[in-house]
């Protein structure tokens, strides 16, 4: 998939170093449950490459091929629905990459997975994320507490 500034490609072993950098970044993890152990990061990379139940894309700059982040739709915590996720390295925050890539990625992922709706969960205090989800047309569904903080669950019906 191609957007104005990015290429979205299936994650591969060649992305492993970049993914480890993303998954271990303390700023990125701030709103995603905190720091993960090295073992958890390695396991997450392994399951990402083998995932047959979800759909993921590495985000790379079209101009430089630099790794920017990761997008995904995969089974939600209770496995009865699917959840949208997105993580970008902090040096690429605030430039509109998430909105740009998610507008292309989300409908494609939903089509590939054969689903008509998707959830997204984010911390209530993560205003950048809550604003992005609203821009994408997602509607707040409910709030809950997870990881010791208030979370908002959004829903998108495609």
N, C-alpha and C positions, 0 to 999 in steps of 0.2 A: 504494500500500500504506500502511496505517496501523498504527502500534503505539500503545501506551498514551500515549507522549509525543512521538512523531515521525511525520512524513510522509516517505515514500520516493517520490521522483519521478525520472523520467528526466532526466538532466542536459541543460540547454539553454544557449543563448548567454547567457541572463540570469544563469547561474551563473558565467560566466567570471571575473569579478573575485574571487569567493569561491574558485574553484578555483585561481587563480593564488596567492592568499594561502595556501591549503593546501599547494600543491605547492612553494612557496618557503619555507615555515616551517622554520627550522633544527632545531627540536625534533621536529617531525613527521618530518623527513628523517633524523634521527639513526640510526634502525634500518632505513632504507629505501635505503641506498646513498649517503647524503650529499647535499650540495647539488647542485642541477641548474642548468645555465645557463639564461638567459632564453629562448634559442632552444629548448632542450629542453622547457621548461615550456609554451611556446606550441604546440609540436608535439604535446605530450601532450594539451593541451586540444582541439586540432583533431581528433586521432584519436579522442578520447573522444566527441565529438559525432557523428562519422561511423562509429563502430564498429558493424559488422554481425555480427561474430563473437563478441562478448561481450554481457554484460548488466550495466548499471550503474544506480546510484540515488544521487542527491543526498539527503542526510539533512537535514531541516529540522525545527525545533521546531514542534509543532502549536500551541503557545500563542502564540509570537512570530513564527514563520516564519523565524527566524534560521538561517543555514546552519551545520550542525554538522560535516559530513564527507561522505565518499564511500565507497560500497560497490561492489564489482565482482566479476564472474566473467568471466574472459577466457582465451584460450589461454595455456598455460604456456610457459616458455622454449623447450622443444623442440617445441611446437605439437601434441604427441600427446595431451595432457590439458588440463584446465582448472584454473585457479588462482583461489582466493578472495583478494581484497585488500580492505583497509579502512584508511581514514585519517580521523582526526578532528583538528580543531584542538585544540591543547593545553588551552585553557581549558575544554574539555568532557570531558577525560580524567577517569577515576575516578568517573564518575556512572552507569555501567551502560548508556550509550547503545549502545555497540558490541554487547554481548550482546543487548540488547533488539531492536535492528534486524536483526542477523544471523540471529536465530532466525526472523524473518519473511522476510527477504530470501533466505537461502540456498535453502530448498526451492523458492521461486518461481523464482529464477534457474536452478536446475537443471532444473526442469520446462520453462521457456521455451527453454532450450538443448538439451533432450532428452538430458541426461547423467545418469548414475547415481552418479558419484563426482566429487570435486573435491579438489585439493591446496591446501595453504597452506604458504608458506615464510616463516620468520621467524628472526631471529638468536637463537641459543641464549641469549644474555644478556638478551634482551627478555622478561623473566619475565611481564610483564603480558600480552603477546601469547600466550606459550606457555600460560599459565593459561586465557586466554579460549578458545583453540582446544580445549583439553581439556574445558572446560565445554560446548562446542558438540558434543562427542562425537567429535572428531577424534582419530585415533591416530597417534603418531609412526611414520614409515615409514623414514626414514634421515637421516643427517647428511652435510653436505658443506661445502666452503669456497667462499664467494662474497663478493666485495667485501672480501676480506682478513680475513673473520671466519667463525666456525662458524655454520652455518645448520641448522635442523631443518625437514624436510619432513613435514607432517602430511597425512593422508588422511581424507576423510569419504565414507562410502558411504551414500547416501540411501535 
